[in-house]
């Protein structure tokens, strides 16, 4: 008896991704929104959370993070999760593209870490952030980076 | 030891759009037949991606043509010219020889 493998969970996102999110221009806007919304909400929460009305700001921060996650889910769907698929699910061109994407993602991540190091060395920007927040931030940025790079560089498919 | 660098990228021409049109196939049909994504067929046709030997053989078997009839390092003559004027070309070749 032959067993069919279950469909990977992230491939299911492709079916619930709206059609407008698939063109390259929309994907690039989603990439910018994915990083900007949580960053803006987090910064706002960090600046204003010490007052008496702290909880609405925290809700805003959580909403910012959720909006970022929705953008990420749509990006995964719009790229058919090709940045994270094992070999069996990809053809030879897609495998090469995935490997190129991982290389670029690594370079981008190292660039961001180097930038963060320079900023923390010469400015007090990260002094108020607890170390677990910084590590969490690094983890999530690293996790999102391959899909982000693929969504950014993949051109629109040519119609028949 | 430093690798010898090839500064000129290899250009490979192909007849995939013509062969596909002749057989009335969509990119999706051809992609399904050789086991790739339909976008990969688009990349191949535009010359943005060069196939592996394995994929080239699959295409060759699917179209029942030799690989050199599908892919070439030099631009192809239009298929109609190749079909209807082969004698003229061979006569010219003989004259120049």
gemmi code that builds the backbone of each chain (N, CA, C; Angstrom):
import gemmi

chains = {
    "A": [
        ("UNK", (0.839, -1.190, 0.000), (0.000, 0.000, 0.000), (0.884, 1.253, 0.000)),
        ("UNK", (0.591, 2.141, -0.921), (1.403, 3.353, -0.968), (0.819, 4.416, -0.044)),
        ("UNK", (1.701, 5.091, 0.645), (1.252, 6.142, 1.554), (1.530, 7.495, 0.922)),
        ("UNK", (0.524, 8.345, 0.882), (0.754, 9.706, 0.386), (1.184, 10.574, 1.560)),
        ("UNK", (2.183, 11.379, 1.278), (2.685, 12.236, 2.361), (1.721, 13.375, 2.606)),
        ("UNK", (1.544, 13.777, 3.864), (0.662, 14.918, 4.126), (1.262, 16.196, 3.552)),
        ("UNK", (0.383, 17.077, 3.121), (0.842, 18.351, 2.564), (1.471, 19.196, 3.674)),
        ("UNK", (2.625, 19.800, 3.418), (3.227, 20.641, 4.454), (2.289, 21.783, 4.838)),
        ("UNK", (2.322, 22.113, 6.118), (1.389, 23.114, 6.655), (1.559, 24.468, 5.958)),
        ("UNK", (2.835, 24.842, 5.722), (3.043, 26.176, 5.139), (2.588, 26.252, 3.681)),
        ("UNK", (2.450, 25.086, 3.032), (1.943, 25.087, 1.655), (0.449, 25.390, 1.629)),
        ("UNK", (-0.234, 25.054, 2.737), (-1.672, 25.341, 2.817), (-1.927, 26.846, 2.839)),
        ("UNK", (-0.943, 27.596, 3.310), (-1.107, 29.058, 3.344), (-1.307, 29.624, 1.942)),
        ("UNK", (-0.792, 28.895, 0.950), (-0.903, 29.366, -0.432), (-2.369, 29.490, -0.845)),
        ("UNK", (-3.208, 28.612, -0.300), (-4.624, 28.619, -0.693), (-5.414, 29.743, -0.024)),
        ("UNK", (-4.955, 30.191, 1.130), (-5.718, 31.239, 1.825), (-5.108, 32.627, 1.604)),
        ("UNK", (-4.059, 32.668, 0.759), (-3.454, 33.973, 0.465), (-4.261, 34.689, -0.607)),
        ("UNK", (-4.658, 35.932, -0.370), (-5.443, 36.637, -1.389), (-4.647, 36.853, -2.668)),
        ("UNK", (-5.359, 36.895, -3.796), (-4.698, 37.013, -5.109), (-3.929, 38.329, -5.229)),
        ("UNK", (-4.413, 39.385, -4.584), (-3.737, 40.676, -4.721), (-2.344, 40.656, -4.091)),
        ("UNK", (-2.083, 39.684, -3.208), (-0.777, 39.639, -2.528), (0.292, 38.959, -3.369)),
        ("UNK", (-0.064, 38.430, -4.545), (0.894, 37.632, -5.314), (1.828, 38.425, -6.235)),
        ("UNK", (1.393, 39.532, -6.830), (2.345, 40.266, -7.681), (3.552, 40.782, -6.883)),
        ("UNK", (4.658, 40.953, -7.600), (5.902, 41.344, -6.924), (5.757, 42.660, -6.158)),
        ("UNK", (5.032, 43.614, -6.751), (4.870, 44.917, -6.102), (4.163, 44.765, -4.752)),
        ("UNK", (3.096, 43.962, -4.735), (2.350, 43.732, -3.489), (3.225, 43.002, -2.476)),
        ("UNK", (4.021, 42.047, -2.962), (4.906, 41.298, -2.053), (5.920, 42.235, -1.402)),
        ("UNK", (6.433, 43.171, -2.204), (7.429, 44.101, -1.648), (6.797, 45.018, -0.599)),
        ("UNK", (5.551, 45.435, -0.873), (4.848, 46.274, 0.115), (4.633, 45.470, 1.408)),
        ("UNK", (4.275, 44.189, 1.249), (4.072, 43.343, 2.436), (5.370, 43.158, 3.222)),
        ("UNK", (6.494, 43.036, 2.513), (7.790, 42.898, 3.190), (8.062, 44.140, 4.049)),
        ("UNK", (7.836, 45.298, 3.450), (8.074, 46.546, 4.195), (7.122, 46.628, 5.392)),
        ("UNK", (5.845, 46.295, 5.158), (4.855, 46.352, 6.242), (5.197, 45.357, 7.346)),
        ("UNK", (5.686, 44.171, 6.951), (5.979, 43.133, 7.935), (7.037, 43.571, 8.936)),
        ("UNK", (8.029, 44.339, 8.444), (9.068, 44.806, 9.367), (8.680, 46.121, 10.036)),
        ("UNK", (7.961, 46.970, 9.310), (7.668, 48.315, 9.823), (6.597, 48.305, 10.913)),
        ("UNK", (5.512, 47.565, 10.691), (4.388, 47.613, 11.631), (4.780, 47.157, 13.045)),
        ("UNK", (5.375, 45.975, 13.222), (5.765, 45.586, 14.591), (6.822, 46.518, 15.182)),
        ("UNK", (7.751, 46.982, 14.314), (8.800, 47.880, 14.817), (8.192, 49.188, 15.317)),
        ("UNK", (7.281, 49.766, 14.528), (6.653, 51.036, 14.919), (5.811, 50.849, 16.175)),
        ("UNK", (5.038, 49.764, 16.208), (4.179, 49.521, 17.374), (5.022, 49.262, 18.621)),
        ("UNK", (6.093, 48.480, 18.457), (6.974, 48.179, 19.592), (7.667, 49.423, 20.106)),
        ("UNK", (8.138, 50.262, 19.189), (8.813, 51.498, 19.583), (7.841, 52.416, 20.326)),
        ("UNK", (6.646, 52.523, 19.799), (5.618, 53.360, 20.435), (5.304, 52.842, 21.836)),
        ("UNK", (5.145, 51.528, 21.925), (4.845, 50.936, 23.232), (5.990, 51.170, 24.211)),
        ("UNK", (7.213, 51.031, 23.712), (8.378, 51.245, 24.571), (8.477, 52.673, 25.076)),
        ("UNK", (8.100, 53.612, 24.222), (8.210, 55.030, 24.598), (7.081, 55.468, 25.531)),
        ("UNK", (5.896, 54.889, 25.352), (4.722, 55.404, 26.070), (4.203, 54.488, 27.169)),
        ("UNK", (4.792, 53.331, 27.351), (4.178, 52.350, 28.256), (4.340, 52.683, 29.739)),
        ("UNK", (5.108, 53.679, 30.091), (5.339, 53.964, 31.513), (4.200, 54.767, 32.145)),
        ("UNK", (3.302, 55.296, 31.360), (2.220, 56.120, 31.891), (1.113, 55.294, 32.518)),
        ("UNK", (0.078, 55.977, 32.982), (-1.043, 55.294, 33.628), (-1.869, 54.497, 32.625)),
        ("UNK", (-1.980, 54.991, 31.383), (-2.766, 54.291, 30.361), (-1.866, 53.379, 29.527)),
        ("UNK", (-1.190, 52.464, 30.222), (-0.205, 51.630, 29.519), (-0.854, 50.534, 28.695)),
        ("UNK", (-1.978, 49.987, 29.145), (-2.490, 48.786, 28.461), (-2.972, 49.046, 27.032)),
        ("UNK", (-3.602, 50.206, 26.722), (-3.965, 50.399, 25.301), (-2.731, 50.407, 24.394)),
        ("UNK", (-1.640, 50.926, 24.931), (-0.394, 50.957, 24.137), (0.118, 49.538, 23.916)),
        ("UNK", (-0.015, 48.717, 24.986), (0.444, 47.320, 24.845), (-0.437, 46.565, 23.848)),
        ("UNK", (-1.720, 46.854, 23.882), (-2.626, 46.235, 22.899), (-2.204, 46.644, 21.492)),
        ("UNK", (-1.860, 47.907, 21.356), (-1.397, 48.406, 20.051), (-0.140, 47.650, 19.607)),
        ("UNK", (0.771, 47.414, 20.565), (2.008, 46.693, 20.234), (1.698, 45.269, 19.789)),
        ("UNK", (0.774, 44.612, 20.499), (0.397, 43.234, 20.133), (-0.254, 43.232, 18.742)),
        ("UNK", (-1.100, 44.217, 18.483), (-1.732, 44.318, 17.160), (-0.687, 44.513, 16.060)),
        ("UNK", (0.332, 45.307, 16.356), (1.427, 45.528, 15.399), (2.144, 44.229, 15.073)),
        ("UNK", (2.402, 43.428, 16.117), (3.071, 42.135, 15.914), (2.162, 41.190, 15.122)),
        ("UNK", (0.875, 41.183, 15.474), (-0.075, 40.321, 14.739), (-0.161, 40.720, 13.267)),
        ("UNK", (-0.177, 42.032, 13.014), (-0.214, 42.506, 11.624), (1.035, 42.026, 10.876)),
        ("UNK", (2.179, 42.072, 11.556), (3.428, 41.578, 10.958), (3.342, 40.095, 10.639)),
        ("UNK", (2.724, 39.327, 11.552), (2.589, 37.881, 11.330), (1.649, 37.580, 10.163)),
        ("UNK", (0.567, 38.382, 10.050), (-0.350, 38.199, 8.915), (0.390, 38.475, 7.602)),
        ("UNK", (1.184, 39.552, 7.601), (1.981, 39.866, 6.399), (2.906, 38.698, 6.065)),
        ("UNK", (3.534, 38.114, 7.098), (4.451, 36.992, 6.878), (3.704, 35.789, 6.290)),
        ("UNK", (2.521, 35.497, 6.872), (1.735, 34.355, 6.378), (1.363, 34.561, 4.907)),
        ("UNK", (0.992, 35.771, 4.543), (0.649, 36.047, 3.145), (1.873, 35.928, 2.241)),
        ("UNK", (3.023, 36.350, 2.754), (4.253, 36.236, 1.957), (4.612, 34.764, 1.718)),
        ("UNK", (4.450, 33.966, 2.758), (4.713, 32.518, 2.603), (3.773, 31.948, 1.544)),
        ("UNK", (2.501, 32.336, 1.627), (1.516, 31.848, 0.651), (1.799, 32.356, -0.748)),
        ("UNK", (2.164, 33.630, -0.859), (2.402, 34.230, -2.178), (3.620, 33.626, -2.864)),
        ("UNK", (4.572, 33.120, -2.083), (5.760, 32.481, -2.677), (5.623, 30.959, -2.676)),
        ("UNK", (4.427, 30.464, -2.365), (4.167, 29.020, -2.259), (5.143, 28.332, -1.309)),
        ("UNK", (5.598, 29.065, -0.325), (6.488, 28.536, 0.722), (7.771, 27.935, 0.156)),
        ("UNK", (8.168, 28.397, -1.037), (9.324, 27.767, -1.693), (10.643, 28.007, -0.956)),
        ("UNK", (10.688, 29.043, -0.117), (11.937, 29.300, 0.606), (12.192, 28.244, 1.681)),
        ("UNK", (11.152, 27.550, 2.093), (11.306, 26.613, 3.211), (10.972, 25.172, 2.841)),
        ("UNK", (10.820, 24.907, 1.560), (10.411, 23.559, 1.148), (11.618, 22.631, 1.029)),
        ("UNK", (11.438, 21.352, 1.408), (12.521, 20.383, 1.163), (12.641, 20.067, -0.334)),
        ("UNK", (13.721, 19.412, -0.687), (14.034, 19.158, -2.104), (12.889, 18.502, -2.879)),
        ("UNK", (12.217, 17.560, -2.223), (11.200, 16.765, -2.933), (10.056, 17.609, -3.488)),
        ("UNK", (9.837, 18.766, -2.916), (8.703, 19.591, -3.328), (9.099, 20.633, -4.382)),
        ("UNK", (10.367, 20.664, -4.754), (10.841, 21.713, -5.659), (11.469, 21.095, -6.901)),
        ("UNK", (11.407, 21.826, -8.018), (12.150, 21.357, -9.187), (13.570, 21.933, -9.129)),
        ("UNK", (14.372, 21.610, -10.141), (15.797, 21.967, -10.059), (16.023, 23.478, -10.012)),
        ("UNK", (15.228, 24.252, -10.768), (15.386, 25.714, -10.739), (14.992, 26.264, -9.373)),
        ("UNK", (13.914, 25.738, -8.834), (13.444, 26.218, -7.528), (14.435, 25.872, -6.423)),
        ("UNK", (15.068, 24.702, -6.542), (16.073, 24.323, -5.535), (17.250, 25.294, -5.586)),
        ("UNK", (17.673, 25.628, -6.803), (18.773, 26.593, -6.949), (18.380, 27.959, -6.404)),
        ("UNK", (17.135, 28.355, -6.685), (16.649, 29.652, -6.205), (16.577, 29.666, -4.677)),
        ("UNK", (16.079, 28.554, -4.098), (15.999, 28.468, -2.631), (17.396, 28.584, -2.014)),
        ("UNK", (18.371, 27.922, -2.614), (19.729, 27.984, -2.070), (20.304, 29.396, -2.198)),
        ("UNK", (20.009, 30.052, -3.328), (20.465, 31.437, -3.512), (19.807, 32.353, -2.468)),
        ("UNK", (18.525, 32.103, -2.217), (17.780, 32.903, -1.251), (18.375, 32.741, 0.154)),
        ("UNK", (18.753, 31.512, 0.506), (19.341, 31.296, 1.831), (20.691, 32.000, 1.959)),
        ("UNK", (21.444, 32.013, 0.870), (22.742, 32.696, 0.885), (22.534, 34.203, 1.102)),
        ("UNK", (21.582, 34.774, 0.347), (21.303, 36.209, 0.479), (20.738, 36.519, 1.868)),
        ("UNK", (19.886, 35.615, 2.386), (19.296, 35.826, 3.715), (20.399, 35.834, 4.781)),
        ("UNK", (21.367, 34.955, 4.632), (22.473, 34.903, 5.597), (23.279, 36.205, 5.547)),
        ("UNK", (23.553, 36.672, 4.323), (24.312, 37.922, 4.173), (23.532, 39.081, 4.797)),
        ("UNK", (22.228, 39.141, 4.529), (21.395, 40.218, 5.095), (21.393, 40.160, 6.619)),
        ("UNK", (21.252, 38.960, 7.143), (21.194, 38.813, 8.608), (22.516, 39.229, 9.243)),
        ("UNK", (23.617, 38.824, 8.629), (24.923, 39.211, 9.166), (25.107, 40.729, 9.075)),
        ("UNK", (24.597, 41.323, 7.988), (24.667, 42.778, 7.844), (23.877, 43.470, 8.937)),
        ("UNK", (22.686, 42.953, 9.242), (21.857, 43.549, 10.291), (22.514, 43.409, 11.663)),
        ("UNK", (23.122, 42.239, 11.910), (23.801, 42.036, 13.197), (24.980, 43.007, 13.326)),
        ("UNK", (25.733, 43.157, 12.230), (26.865, 44.090, 12.248), (26.375, 45.517, 12.490)),
        ("UNK", (25.278, 45.881, 11.842), (24.708, 47.221, 12.030), (24.265, 47.413, 13.483)),
        ("UNK", (23.592, 46.383, 14.016), (23.156, 46.442, 15.412), (24.330, 46.587, 16.357)),
        ("UNK", (25.417, 45.867, 16.037), (26.617, 45.956, 16.877), (27.175, 47.384, 16.866)),
        ("UNK", (27.265, 47.971, 15.682), (27.799, 49.340, 15.559), (26.893, 50.320, 16.315)),
        ("UNK", (25.578, 50.163, 16.146), (24.636, 51.070, 16.827), (24.760, 50.927, 18.348)),
        ("UNK", (24.837, 49.673, 18.823), (24.911, 49.474, 20.275), (26.249, 49.943, 20.843)),
        ("UNK", (27.276, 49.927, 19.989), (28.615, 50.331, 20.452), (28.698, 51.848, 20.629)),
        ("UNK", (28.043, 52.577, 19.727), (28.232, 54.032, 19.725), (27.005, 54.828, 20.184)),
        ("UNK", (25.860, 54.157, 20.359), (24.666, 54.879, 20.835), (24.000, 54.062, 21.949)),
        ("UNK", (23.165, 54.702, 22.751), (22.484, 53.948, 23.817), (21.164, 53.342, 23.339)),
        ("UNK", (21.021, 53.111, 22.028), (19.727, 52.707, 21.460), (19.180, 51.414, 22.078)),
        ("UNK", (20.042, 50.438, 22.345), (19.552, 49.134, 22.827), (19.636, 48.999, 24.356)),
        ("UNK", (20.020, 50.062, 25.048), (20.253, 49.928, 26.491), (18.988, 49.566, 27.256)),
        ("UNK", (17.847, 50.082, 26.775), (16.601, 49.830, 27.509), (15.971, 48.481, 27.171)),
        ("UNK", (16.488, 47.845, 26.122), (15.881, 46.570, 25.711), (16.490, 45.412, 26.490)),
        ("UNK", (15.653, 44.543, 27.080), (16.209, 43.362, 27.746), (16.836, 42.407, 26.729)),
        ("UNK", (17.805, 41.614, 27.202), (18.554, 40.765, 26.269), (17.651, 39.739, 25.586)),
        ("UNK", (16.613, 39.220, 26.339), (15.743, 38.209, 25.705), (14.947, 38.822, 24.547)),
        ("UNK", (14.621, 40.125, 24.650), (13.924, 40.794, 23.546), (14.829, 40.856, 22.325)),
        ("UNK", (16.085, 41.201, 22.557), (17.038, 41.297, 21.448), (17.257, 39.940, 20.788)),
        ("UNK", (17.398, 38.900, 21.634), (17.611, 37.555, 21.082), (16.372, 37.103, 20.319)),
        ("UNK", (15.186, 37.388, 20.890), (13.926, 37.045, 20.214), (13.803, 37.760, 18.881)),
        ("UNK", (14.182, 39.030, 18.885), (14.137, 39.833, 17.651), (15.039, 39.220, 16.578)),
        ("UNK", (16.235, 38.844, 17.023), (17.203, 38.232, 16.104), (16.666, 36.914, 15.546)),
        ("UNK", (16.043, 36.132, 16.432), (15.479, 34.844, 16.024), (14.401, 35.051, 14.957)),
        ("UNK", (13.484, 35.973, 15.217), (12.377, 36.164, 14.278), (12.858, 36.772, 12.954)),
        ("UNK", (13.766, 37.722, 13.032), (14.267, 38.314, 11.787), (14.979, 37.238, 10.956)),
        ("UNK", (15.761, 36.393, 11.628), (16.457, 35.300, 10.937), (15.481, 34.319, 10.321)),
        ("UNK", (14.407, 34.032, 11.059), (13.414, 33.072, 10.578), (12.664, 33.611, 9.350)),
        ("UNK", (12.379, 34.922, 9.371), (11.591, 35.521, 8.292), (12.424, 35.805, 7.046)),
        ("UNK", (13.733, 35.883, 7.214), (14.577, 36.427, 6.149), (14.520, 35.650, 4.825)),
        ("UNK", (14.593, 34.306, 4.819), (14.565, 33.627, 3.508), (13.288, 33.919, 2.713)),
        ("UNK", (12.135, 33.838, 3.375), (10.871, 34.134, 2.678), (10.846, 35.591, 2.221)),
        ("UNK", (11.373, 36.476, 3.076), (11.419, 37.897, 2.732), (12.229, 38.119, 1.454)),
        ("UNK", (13.406, 37.502, 1.406), (14.285, 37.678, 0.237), (13.623, 37.107, -1.018)),
        ("UNK", (13.023, 35.919, -0.881), (12.368, 35.302, -2.049), (11.212, 36.175, -2.537)),
        ("UNK", (10.403, 36.670, -1.597), (9.258, 37.511, -1.975), (9.736, 38.786, -2.664)),
        ("UNK", (10.897, 39.269, -2.278), (11.420, 40.519, -2.849), (11.972, 40.311, -4.251)),
        ("UNK", (12.704, 39.200, -4.459), (13.428, 39.045, -5.738), (12.636, 38.287, -6.801)),
        ("UNK", (11.670, 37.494, -6.407), (10.936, 36.669, -7.382), (10.108, 37.552, -8.315)),
        ("UNK", (10.383, 37.514, -9.624), (9.567, 38.324, -10.547), (8.168, 37.739, -10.724)),
        ("UNK", (7.291, 38.531, -11.295), (5.934, 38.035, -11.575), (5.999, 36.941, -12.627)),
        ("UNK", (5.169, 35.900, -12.479), (5.175, 34.858, -13.509), (4.657, 35.377, -14.835)),
        ("UNK", (5.242, 34.867, -15.927), (4.805, 35.279, -17.265), (3.599, 34.423, -17.658)),
        ("UNK", (2.564, 35.075, -18.115), (1.360, 34.327, -18.499), (1.576, 33.610, -19.828)),
        ("UNK", (0.796, 32.549, -20.044), (0.886, 31.788, -21.297), (0.439, 32.611, -22.487)),
    ],
    "B": [
        ("UNK", (44.476, 27.427, -4.861), (44.583, 27.789, -6.270), (43.307, 28.495, -6.711)),
        ("UNK", (43.486, 29.597, -7.421), (42.303, 30.352, -7.839), (41.672, 29.705, -9.064)),
        ("UNK", (40.333, 29.658, -9.020), (39.621, 29.097, -10.161), (39.681, 30.044, -11.339)),
        ("UNK", (39.778, 29.466, -12.526), (39.740, 30.297, -13.728), (38.343, 30.909, -13.851)),
        ("UNK", (38.277, 32.229, -14.010), (36.978, 32.882, -14.068), (36.530, 33.049, -15.511)),
        ("UNK", (35.311, 32.616, -15.758), (34.722, 32.786, -17.081), (33.849, 34.028, -17.027)),
        ("UNK", (34.299, 35.099, -17.665), (33.587, 36.372, -17.535), (32.370, 36.458, -18.439)),
        ("UNK", (32.376, 35.700, -19.548), (31.219, 35.761, -20.449), (30.236, 34.645, -20.094)),
        ("UNK", (29.011, 35.030, -19.720), (28.044, 33.990, -19.378), (27.646, 33.182, -20.607)),
        ("UNK", (27.465, 31.888, -20.408), (27.071, 31.017, -21.519), (25.645, 31.349, -21.925)),
        ("UNK", (25.452, 31.526, -23.229), (24.098, 31.757, -23.706), (23.619, 30.499, -24.435)),
        ("UNK", (22.472, 30.016, -24.044), (21.913, 28.834, -24.689), (20.557, 29.199, -25.274)),
        ("UNK", (20.445, 28.990, -26.568), (19.180, 29.297, -27.257), (18.312, 28.037, -27.277)),
        ("UNK", (17.008, 28.243, -27.376), (16.134, 27.062, -27.417), (14.921, 27.294, -28.312)),
        ("UNK", (14.328, 26.172, -28.687), (13.144, 26.208, -29.553), (11.877, 25.822, -28.792)),
        ("UNK", (11.936, 25.893, -27.474), (10.797, 25.418, -26.683), (9.477, 26.113, -27.037)),
        ("UNK", (9.461, 27.468, -27.183), (8.162, 28.095, -27.494), (7.566, 27.581, -28.802)),
        ("UNK", (8.433, 27.374, -29.819), (7.954, 26.904, -31.115), (7.427, 25.472, -31.002)),
        ("UNK", (8.209, 24.638, -30.328), (7.811, 23.226, -30.203), (6.516, 23.097, -29.399)),
        ("UNK", (6.404, 23.937, -28.390), (5.194, 23.911, -27.553), (3.988, 24.390, -28.374)),
        ("UNK", (4.188, 25.478, -29.136), (3.085, 26.023, -29.937), (2.653, 25.027, -31.016)),
        ("UNK", (3.649, 24.354, -31.626), (3.332, 23.360, -32.666), (2.411, 22.269, -32.142)),
        ("UNK", (2.641, 21.900, -30.892), (1.859, 20.804, -30.310), (0.653, 21.305, -29.512)),
        ("UNK", (0.459, 22.617, -29.516), (-0.698, 23.184, -28.819), (-0.668, 22.955, -27.320)),
        ("UNK", (0.535, 23.022, -26.754), (0.667, 22.766, -25.320), (0.779, 24.079, -24.550)),
        ("UNK", (0.192, 24.106, -23.370), (0.417, 25.253, -22.487), (1.699, 24.992, -21.704)),
        ("UNK", (2.186, 26.037, -21.040), (3.382, 25.846, -20.197), (3.099, 24.813, -19.107)),
        ("UNK", (1.879, 24.863, -18.587), (1.500, 23.927, -17.515), (1.530, 22.485, -18.031)),
        ("UNK", (1.042, 22.273, -19.277), (1.048, 20.913, -19.857), (2.486, 20.382, -19.954)),
        ("UNK", (3.353, 21.232, -20.508), (4.748, 20.802, -20.678), (5.412, 20.592, -19.315)),
        ("UNK", (5.102, 21.495, -18.388), (5.686, 21.382, -17.041), (5.262, 20.078, -16.378)),
        ("UNK", (3.982, 19.731, -16.521), (3.492, 18.474, -15.938), (4.178, 17.278, -16.583)),
        ("UNK", (4.412, 17.388, -17.891), (5.010, 16.253, -18.614), (6.449, 15.993, -18.192)),
        ("UNK", (7.183, 17.044, -17.869), (8.598, 16.836, -17.507), (8.854, 17.026, -16.011)),
        ("UNK", (7.800, 17.274, -15.253), (7.914, 17.293, -13.793), (8.576, 18.519, -13.215)),
        ("UNK", (8.239, 19.693, -13.764), (8.745, 20.943, -13.170), (7.576, 21.912, -12.978)),
        ("UNK", (7.855, 23.018, -12.301), (6.868, 24.074, -12.129), (6.662, 24.787, -13.475)),
        ("UNK", (5.445, 25.261, -13.733), (5.198, 25.912, -15.038), (6.051, 27.173, -15.212)),
        ("UNK", (6.405, 27.794, -14.089), (7.257, 28.998, -14.193), (8.648, 28.636, -14.692)),
        ("UNK", (9.088, 27.435, -14.379), (10.414, 26.999, -14.841), (10.443, 26.914, -16.369)),
        ("UNK", (9.320, 26.495, -16.964), (9.242, 26.459, -18.432), (9.386, 27.887, -18.982)),
        ("UNK", (8.740, 28.853, -18.322), (8.866, 30.253, -18.739), (10.309, 30.727, -18.656)),
        ("UNK", (10.980, 30.382, -17.568), (12.391, 30.754, -17.392), (13.250, 30.137, -18.498)),
        ("UNK", (12.967, 28.860, -18.815), (13.735, 28.174, -19.870), (13.518, 28.858, -21.216)),
        ("UNK", (12.262, 29.169, -21.525), (11.944, 29.761, -22.830), (12.597, 31.128, -22.994)),
        ("UNK", (12.640, 31.879, -21.923), (13.247, 33.221, -22.004), (14.773, 33.160, -21.952)),
        ("UNK", (15.321, 31.990, -21.670), (16.773, 31.857, -21.571), (17.312, 32.359, -20.252)),
        ("UNK", (16.413, 32.560, -19.270), (16.850, 33.018, -17.948), (17.377, 31.870, -17.099)),
        ("UNK", (17.101, 30.661, -17.526), (17.560, 29.496, -16.779), (17.980, 28.418, -17.768)),
        ("UNK", (19.131, 27.811, -17.521), (19.605, 26.730, -18.380), (19.315, 25.389, -17.697)),
        ("UNK", (18.760, 24.450, -18.440), (18.354, 23.196, -17.788), (19.541, 22.312, -17.458)),
        ("UNK", (19.330, 21.441, -16.494), (20.334, 20.411, -16.211), (20.288, 19.404, -17.355)),
        ("UNK", (21.284, 18.546, -17.406), (21.304, 17.511, -18.453), (20.071, 16.608, -18.311)),
        ("UNK", (19.690, 16.356, -17.062), (18.528, 15.489, -16.808), (17.250, 16.099, -17.399)),
        ("UNK", (17.047, 17.409, -17.152), (15.841, 18.064, -17.668), (15.893, 18.173, -19.197)),
        ("UNK", (17.096, 18.434, -19.723), (17.247, 18.509, -21.183), (16.876, 17.169, -21.822)),
        ("UNK", (17.310, 16.060, -21.200), (16.962, 14.734, -21.721), (15.461, 14.481, -21.622)),
        ("UNK", (14.865, 14.911, -20.526), (13.410, 14.731, -20.377), (12.667, 15.468, -21.486)),
        ("UNK", (13.096, 16.706, -21.765), (12.450, 17.489, -22.828), (12.676, 16.824, -24.185)),
        ("UNK", (13.897, 16.338, -24.368), (14.237, 15.667, -25.619), (13.363, 14.433, -25.826)),
        ("UNK", (13.177, 13.654, -24.769), (12.335, 12.450, -24.870), (10.873, 12.829, -25.090)),
        ("UNK", (10.442, 13.892, -24.430), (9.038, 14.295, -24.563), (8.739, 14.743, -25.995)),
        ("UNK", (9.630, 15.544, -26.574), (9.395, 16.030, -27.938), (9.860, 15.031, -28.999)),
        ("UNK", (10.524, 13.963, -28.532), (11.047, 12.944, -29.447), (12.016, 13.571, -30.464)),
        ("UNK", (12.870, 14.414, -29.963), (13.865, 15.106, -30.796), (15.216, 15.028, -30.098)),
        ("UNK", (16.311, 15.106, -30.870), (17.619, 15.160, -30.204), (17.777, 16.478, -29.438)),
        ("UNK", (18.602, 16.456, -28.417), (18.771, 17.645, -27.568), (19.203, 18.853, -28.395)),
        ("UNK", (20.095, 18.599, -29.409), (20.600, 19.729, -30.199), (19.527, 20.345, -31.103)),
        ("UNK", (18.380, 19.663, -31.249), (17.258, 20.261, -31.995), (16.444, 21.193, -31.105)),
        ("UNK", (16.647, 21.074, -29.806), (15.892, 21.916, -28.857), (16.774, 23.028, -28.290)),
        ("UNK", (18.017, 22.680, -27.980), (18.938, 23.660, -27.386), (20.166, 23.829, -28.281)),
        ("UNK", (20.681, 25.054, -28.311), (21.866, 25.311, -29.134), (22.668, 26.465, -28.535)),
        ("UNK", (23.982, 26.441, -28.781), (24.837, 27.547, -28.336), (24.751, 28.724, -29.298)),
        ("UNK", (24.256, 28.464, -30.514), (24.102, 29.540, -31.509), (22.614, 29.727, -31.801)),
        ("UNK", (22.213, 30.944, -32.238), (20.786, 31.171, -32.490), (20.254, 30.215, -33.556)),
        ("UNK", (19.038, 29.762, -33.346), (18.400, 28.878, -34.323), (17.903, 29.679, -35.524)),
        ("UNK", (17.922, 29.033, -36.694), (17.216, 29.605, -37.846), (15.726, 29.426, -37.586)),
        ("UNK", (14.865, 30.301, -38.132), (13.433, 30.039, -38.005), (13.113, 28.647, -38.542)),
        ("UNK", (12.196, 27.968, -37.874), (11.896, 26.585, -38.221), (11.413, 26.460, -39.669)),
        ("UNK", (10.600, 27.454, -40.120), (10.084, 27.408, -41.498), (11.241, 27.464, -42.490)),
        ("UNK", (12.237, 28.287, -42.185), (13.403, 28.400, -43.073), (14.189, 27.087, -43.092)),
        ("UNK", (14.328, 26.497, -41.915), (15.061, 25.236, -41.825), (14.350, 24.125, -42.591)),
        ("UNK", (13.011, 24.196, -42.620), (12.240, 23.141, -43.281), (12.201, 23.350, -44.795)),
        ("UNK", (11.978, 24.602, -45.235), (11.724, 24.847, -46.654), (12.955, 25.255, -47.445)),
        ("UNK", (14.030, 25.640, -46.795), (15.205, 26.070, -47.568), (16.476, 25.287, -47.250)),
        ("UNK", (16.369, 24.047, -46.850), (17.619, 23.339, -46.543), (18.462, 23.100, -47.783)),
        ("UNK", (17.782, 22.914, -48.988), (18.534, 22.624, -50.213), (19.380, 23.826, -50.615)),
        ("UNK", (18.769, 25.032, -50.540), (19.508, 26.238, -50.924), (20.780, 26.375, -50.091)),
        ("UNK", (20.623, 26.109, -48.782), (21.777, 26.242, -47.894), (22.863, 25.244, -48.248)),
        ("UNK", (22.428, 23.988, -48.551), (23.434, 22.976, -48.861), (24.104, 23.278, -50.204)),
        ("UNK", (23.334, 23.868, -51.162), (23.927, 24.260, -52.446), (24.968, 25.342, -52.223)),
        ("UNK", (24.600, 26.334, -51.373), (25.551, 27.420, -51.075), (26.816, 26.865, -50.452)),
        ("UNK", (26.599, 25.898, -49.538), (27.753, 25.302, -48.853), (28.686, 24.627, -49.852)),
        ("UNK", (28.053, 23.937, -50.826), (28.876, 23.238, -51.824), (29.644, 24.239, -52.683)),
        ("UNK", (28.940, 25.359, -53.041), (29.584, 26.371, -53.883), (30.774, 27.005, -53.162)),
        ("UNK", (30.582, 27.316, -51.914), (31.679, 27.954, -51.163), (32.834, 26.990, -50.962)),
        ("UNK", (32.496, 25.690, -50.846), (33.565, 24.693, -50.686), (34.322, 24.563, -51.993)),
    ],
}
model = gemmi.Model(1)
for chain_id, residues in chains.items():
    chain = gemmi.Chain(chain_id)
    for i, (resn, *xyz) in enumerate(residues, 1):
        res = gemmi.Residue()
        res.name, res.seqid = resn, gemmi.SeqId(i, " ")
        for name, pos in zip(("N", "CA", "C"), xyz):
            atom = gemmi.Atom()
            atom.name, atom.element = name, gemmi.Element(name[0])
            atom.pos, atom.b_iso = gemmi.Position(*pos), 0.0
            res.add_atom(atom)
        chain.add_residue(res)
    model.add_chain(chain)
structure = gemmi.Structure()
structure.add_model(model)
structure.setup_entities()
